[in-house]
């Protein structure tokens, strides 16, 4: 009996099937594929743990701009008030003059000097609307930039348009003096006078009614004040009358 012809899915005849089990064809397959189908795709679960939102307070830029503008306006207004007040009051520095200057017990060695100086300052306050209070008054004596002696004076208050005299005594006992300066000093004594430099430091406060300005340090310098001294004398007085002093802050 002739075996029926078989065809493939493409329509072509299939090759003959040689069977070793007595001519029985193999049982039909229950699936269209020779392997099991994979399980359907299941996506991996996604874990989402968002961080809690923290609101940050950020002040608007307009606030800072307004604050800076306000500070600038206040500074300008305050500066204008000070300038107007200064122009209205027109404060001026006081004047200092040495009216008397004398020395006693003057002696020198090769490197030291001893003496006692007596001097009087005349202080003039020419301000019409401001008084001056001197909290500190400290005079000093120098020779060719060499310190010799100093003193401390009591506080003083000056009213407007007033003058005050201040006396000071300065003592030097074996004060060191460079040998070259001692030589110059003895040379001046041989000519009949010795020039000293007088310095005064003052802490002064200006006030007009309820207006009070911050204290200012006044530097007063009286250069080359001559005192009559000779090689045979140990005392002398101011030569040439009163001496004006320079004042600055």
C-alpha positions as CSV (number, residue, x, y, z in Angstrom):
1,X,0.0,0.0,0.0
2,X,1.5,3.4,-0.9
3,X,2.1,5.9,1.8
4,X,0.1,9.1,1.3
5,X,2.2,12.0,0.4
6,X,2.9,14.7,3.0
7,X,3.6,18.4,2.4
8,X,5.3,21.0,4.5
9,X,3.9,24.3,5.5
10,X,5.7,25.9,2.5
11,X,3.8,23.5,0.1
12,X,6.8,21.4,-0.8
13,X,6.6,17.7,-0.4
14,X,8.2,16.5,2.9
15,X,11.0,14.0,2.8
16,X,10.1,10.4,3.4
17,X,9.9,9.5,7.0
18,X,11.7,6.3,8.0
19,X,10.2,4.8,11.0
20,X,11.8,2.2,13.1
21,X,8.7,1.2,15.1
22,X,7.0,-0.8,12.5
23,X,5.7,2.0,10.3
24,X,3.7,3.9,12.9
25,X,4.2,7.6,12.8
26,X,5.1,9.4,15.9
27,X,2.2,10.8,18.0
28,X,1.3,14.4,17.2
29,X,2.9,17.1,19.3
30,X,0.6,18.9,21.7
31,X,2.4,22.2,21.2
32,X,3.6,24.1,18.2
33,X,7.1,24.6,19.6
34,X,9.5,21.9,20.8
35,X,10.2,24.0,24.1
36,X,8.1,25.5,26.7
37,X,7.2,29.2,26.4
38,X,8.8,31.6,28.8
39,X,6.6,33.1,31.4
40,X,5.2,36.5,30.6
41,X,7.5,39.5,31.4
42,X,6.9,41.1,34.7
43,X,8.7,44.4,35.3
44,X,10.7,44.8,38.5
45,X,8.9,46.8,41.1
46,X,10.2,50.3,41.4
47,X,10.7,51.7,44.9
48,X,10.0,55.5,45.2
49,X,10.8,57.1,48.4
50,X,10.8,60.9,47.8
51,X,12.4,63.1,50.4
52,X,10.1,65.4,52.3
53,X,10.1,68.9,50.8
54,X,11.7,71.4,53.1
55,X,10.6,74.9,52.3
56,X,13.3,77.4,52.7
57,X,12.5,81.0,53.5
58,X,14.2,83.3,51.1
59,X,13.4,86.9,51.7
60,X,12.9,88.8,48.5
61,X,15.7,90.9,47.1
62,X,13.5,94.0,47.3
63,X,13.8,93.9,51.1
64,X,17.6,94.0,51.0
65,X,17.5,96.8,48.4
66,X,15.1,98.8,50.5
67,X,17.2,98.2,53.7
68,X,20.5,99.3,52.0
69,X,18.8,102.3,50.4
70,X,17.4,103.3,53.9
71,X,20.9,103.0,55.5
72,X,22.4,105.1,52.8
73,X,19.7,107.8,53.1
74,X,20.2,107.9,56.9
75,X,24.0,108.2,56.5
76,X,23.6,111.0,54.0
77,X,21.1,112.9,56.3
78,X,23.3,112.5,59.3
79,X,26.4,113.7,57.4
80,X,24.5,116.7,56.1
81,X,23.4,117.6,59.7
82,X,27.0,117.4,61.0
83,X,28.3,119.5,58.1
84,X,25.6,122.2,58.7
85,X,26.2,122.1,62.5
86,X,30.0,122.4,61.9
87,X,29.5,125.4,59.5
88,X,27.1,127.1,61.9
89,X,29.3,126.7,64.9
90,X,32.6,127.1,63.0
91,X,34.9,125.6,65.7
92,X,38.5,126.6,65.6
93,X,41.5,125.2,67.4
94,X,42.7,127.1,70.5
95,X,45.9,129.1,70.5
96,X,48.9,128.3,72.8
97,X,51.6,130.8,73.7
98,X,54.6,130.5,76.1
99,X,54.6,133.7,78.0
100,X,57.3,132.8,80.7
101,X,60.1,130.3,80.5
102,X,63.0,129.9,83.0
103,X,65.5,127.3,84.1
104,X,67.2,126.7,87.4
105,X,69.9,124.4,88.8
106,X,71.1,123.7,85.3
107,X,74.1,121.3,85.1
108,X,75.5,118.8,82.7
109,X,78.0,115.9,82.7
110,X,79.4,114.0,79.8
111,X,76.1,112.2,79.2
112,X,73.5,113.6,81.6
113,X,71.7,116.9,82.3
114,X,69.8,118.1,85.4
115,X,67.6,121.1,85.6
116,X,64.3,122.6,86.7
117,X,62.1,124.4,84.2
118,X,59.2,126.8,85.0
119,X,57.0,127.9,82.2
120,X,53.6,129.5,81.6
121,X,51.2,128.7,78.8
122,X,48.5,131.2,77.7
123,X,45.5,129.3,76.2
124,X,43.0,131.3,74.1
125,X,39.6,130.0,73.0
126,X,38.5,132.2,70.1
127,X,35.3,130.2,69.5
128,X,32.1,132.3,69.8
129,X,29.7,129.4,70.4
130,X,31.9,126.5,71.7
131,X,33.6,125.9,75.0
132,X,36.7,123.7,75.3
133,X,37.4,121.2,78.1
134,X,41.0,119.9,78.4
135,X,40.9,116.5,80.0
136,X,44.6,115.9,79.7
137,X,47.5,118.4,79.6
138,X,51.0,117.0,79.4
139,X,54.0,119.3,78.7
140,X,57.5,118.0,77.8
141,X,61.0,119.4,77.3
142,X,63.3,118.3,74.5
143,X,66.8,119.3,73.4
144,X,67.6,118.4,69.7
145,X,64.9,115.7,69.8
146,X,66.3,114.3,73.1
147,X,63.7,113.9,75.8
148,X,64.6,115.6,79.1
149,X,61.5,115.9,81.3
150,X,57.7,116.0,81.4
151,X,54.8,116.8,83.7
152,X,51.1,116.3,84.2
153,X,48.7,119.3,84.6
154,X,45.1,119.2,86.0
155,X,42.1,119.4,83.7
156,X,40.9,122.8,82.5
157,X,37.6,124.1,81.1
158,X,37.5,127.2,78.9
159,X,34.4,129.2,78.1
160,X,33.8,130.9,74.8
161,X,36.0,133.8,73.9
162,X,38.2,133.4,77.0
163,X,41.9,133.1,78.0
164,X,43.5,131.0,80.7
165,X,47.1,130.8,82.0
166,X,48.6,127.5,82.9
167,X,51.8,127.0,84.9
168,X,54.0,124.0,84.6
169,X,57.1,122.8,86.4
170,X,59.3,120.1,84.8
171,X,62.3,118.5,86.6
172,X,65.1,116.5,85.1
173,X,67.6,114.6,87.3
174,X,70.5,113.1,85.5
175,X,68.5,112.7,82.3
176,X,70.5,110.9,79.7
177,X,71.8,113.0,76.8
178,X,73.9,111.9,73.9
179,X,77.5,113.0,74.2
180,X,77.2,114.9,70.9
181,X,74.1,116.7,72.2
182,X,76.0,117.6,75.4
183,X,78.8,119.1,73.3
184,X,76.2,121.2,71.3
185,X,74.5,122.3,74.5
186,X,77.8,123.5,76.1
187,X,78.6,125.3,72.8
188,X,75.3,127.2,73.0
189,X,75.9,128.1,76.6
190,X,79.2,129.7,75.6
191,X,77.2,131.9,73.2
192,X,74.9,133.0,76.0
193,X,71.6,131.1,75.3
194,X,70.2,127.6,74.9
195,X,67.2,126.7,72.7
196,X,64.8,124.1,74.0
197,X,61.7,122.5,72.3
198,X,58.5,122.5,74.3
199,X,55.8,120.0,73.5
200,X,52.3,119.8,74.9
201,X,49.8,117.0,74.3
202,X,46.1,117.9,75.2
203,X,42.9,115.9,75.0
204,X,40.2,118.5,74.3
205,X,36.4,118.2,74.0
206,X,34.4,120.9,72.2
207,X,30.8,121.6,73.3
208,X,28.0,124.0,72.4
209,X,24.8,123.6,74.4
210,X,23.6,120.1,73.9
211,X,26.1,119.5,71.1
212,X,29.2,117.7,72.2
213,X,31.9,116.5,69.8
214,X,34.2,113.6,70.4
215,X,37.5,114.4,72.2
216,X,40.4,115.4,69.9
217,X,44.1,115.1,70.7
218,X,45.8,118.4,70.2
219,X,49.5,118.5,69.5
220,X,51.2,121.7,70.5
221,X,54.8,122.4,69.6
222,X,56.9,125.4,70.5
223,X,60.2,125.2,68.6
224,X,63.5,126.6,69.7
225,X,62.5,128.5,72.7
226,X,65.7,130.4,73.9
227,X,66.7,130.6,77.5
228,X,69.6,132.9,78.6
229,X,72.3,130.6,79.9
230,X,76.1,131.2,80.1
231,X,79.0,128.9,80.9
232,X,79.2,130.4,84.4
233,X,75.5,130.5,85.2
234,X,73.0,127.7,86.2
235,X,69.8,129.7,85.7
236,X,68.2,131.8,83.0
237,X,65.0,133.3,81.6
238,X,63.2,133.5,78.3
239,X,64.9,135.6,75.7
240,X,63.0,137.7,73.1
241,X,59.5,137.7,74.7
242,X,56.5,135.4,74.2
243,X,56.7,132.5,71.7
244,X,53.7,131.3,69.6
245,X,53.2,127.6,69.3
246,X,52.0,125.4,66.4
247,X,48.8,123.5,67.0
248,X,47.4,120.6,65.0
249,X,45.3,117.5,65.4
